[in-house]
Amino acid sequence: MKNSKQIHIEYRQEPSGSSIRIALSSEEGLILLKGVLRRLADGSVTEYKLHELAFVHLTGLKELNLTVHSKPHALMKTVRIVHLGGERRVGYWSNSLEGWEESAGLVEGLMEKTPSHQYLSMEKIDDALIIVSYLE
């Protein structure tokens, strides 16, 4: 039976900093993630609760919420992690339409060379570095 979870998201907290790794083990997972980002970029959807999507599996986070905002995305915090106590955390990733378009383009570029990965947030600014890993 085929695994219904094409996107595996893992939050890690290490001495060097926190990260959210989005692991895609198939082209189908890449297409699904690109679709989510494109719908945020074109404004047809303003929020995704990734933890509610049937094709997403989360580890280390209770929730990961993606939202659109109207502020320019350059040099602002786009990823926030809220600690609920113990090991429970909720992630918030927000961006402008242009920021989501940029992220979708970077994810689409992963199809050109495999295996590969791409960083979608800014180290030292965001609460966690978002890394999309394709076939790694």
Sequence and secondary structure as in RCSB ss.txt:
>XXXX:A:sequence
MKNSKQIHIEYRQEPSGSSIRIALSSEEGLILLKGVLRRLADGSVTEYKLHELAFVHLTGLKELNLTVHSKPHAL
MKTVRIVHLGGERRVGYWSNSLEGWEESAGLVEGLMEKTPSHQYLSMEKIDDALIIVSYLE
>XXXX:A:secstr
   S  EEEEEEEETTEEEEEEEE SHHHHHHHHHHHHHHHTTS SEEEGGGSTTEEEES SEEEEEE SS  TT
S  EEEEEEETTEEEEEEEE HHHHHHHHHHHHGGGGSSSEEEE S TTTSSSEEEEEE  
